[in-house]
Amino acid sequence: MSIRSRDTLGGRAAVAGIGATEFSKDSGRSELKLAVEAVQAALDDAGLSPTDVDGLVTFTMDTSPEITVAQAAGIGELSFFSRIHYGGGAACATVQQAALAVASGVAEVVVCYRAFNERSGRRFGSGVQHREPSAEGTALGWNLPFGLLTPASWVAMAAQRYLHTYGLTPEAFGHVAVTDRRHAATNPAAYFYEKPITLADHAASRWIVEPLRLLDCCQETDGGQAIVVTSVERARDLPQPPAVIVAAAQGAGRAQEQMTSFYRDDLTGLPEMGVVARQLWRTSGLAPGDIDVGIVYDHFTPFVLMQLEEFGFCKPGEAADFVAADTLPLNTHGGQLGEAYLHGMNGMAEAVRQLRGTSVNQIPGAARTLVTAGTGVPTSGLILGADG
């Protein structure tokens, strides 16, 4: 076990604002413009101005540097700026980094942002086109020559093993897709608004890489999302109810690679998310039964099932039945399969809306939300709670 004890970050910072652009397949503007629009929308939501901001956090894969966003958004001096690695695994870690800065007094108001033209520009789903030699890329060198060129192909290896181990069929993955699309169908911000699907639709969708079908794979989206983090005390004086950061964690497992950890002893789980889960439960003092809404990173449906199992919501191999039974409200915004693929940032915004009581698919009395980031890579997670 890589983490030994409860940490002391929980309860020292809160999300005070959320903001986004529209989600589309062709934004018609630069990624910097998308970032600035999202940041401004989040600040407006929080009742703050650009001059209040002294920290910015984003992803290493973002093309809009912190200093450039600060200049374009009218933000002045920065005392904190940070970038998180490993693609979608960075999502919740951006808020963790912001909370660490606020809790330590390094910054007072930190905005986390992510903006890309992931459909009209660079499409992550197209896989590896070119890569400079690096130690990090060595693992891919053992897989690319044999045709494992795309994220779907990397996930398919683990998905196939999961089905074999537990005696399941690809229909098991369909429950996730159907659930997400059901919620997206009632979310006007979702790309698949008013377009629910059935298990039959899932089964009829074309193969991408067996056992993954088209409807097992998240969409590709243009857009931006931003989140404002400040102290709980300051957030209480702002217009929106604080979404308190109850716990935050990052995790990388043993023998961790980026999407190709095929030499582990077992391919049916996600050890990196297991690290996150243990720390979130340890720090918060909560258990699966205490969570009201789960926002589980859904780049590919099999990894949703494995995440639920890593967190202990159900036993290994039982997550498909767990999802089908609607035991836990899941991805109430429609997820990345249904709303938009913003590397998980839009999922954190939905968790905040649930705590505010403003979600289009509101769960009555929602007081604690779990959010996870991308898996198959070093990852992160959050538990957010209503104030008081």
Salt bridges, closest charged atoms under 4 A:
GLU22 OE1 - ARG29 NH2 2.75
GLU37 OE1 - ARG29 NH2 2.86
GLU37 OE2 - LYS33 NZ 2.69
ASP45 OD2 - ARG356 NH2 2.70
ASP52 OD1 - ARG234 NH2 3.54
ASP62 OD2 - ARG114 NH1 3.30
GLU66 OE1 - ARG83 NE 3.21
GLU108 OE1 - ARG234 NH1 3.54
GLU132 OE2 - HIS130 NE2 2.96
GLU136 OE2 - HIS85 NE2 2.71
GLU136 OE1 - ARG131 NH2 3.30
ASP216 OD1 - HIS202 NE2 2.77
GLU220 OE1 - ARG119 NH1 3.91
GLU220 OE1 - ARG123 NH2 2.59
GLU272 OE1 - ARG264 NH2 3.04
ASP326 OD1 - ARG182 NH2 3.22
GLU350 OE1 - ARG353 NH2 2.97
ASP387 OD2 - ARG236 NE 2.84
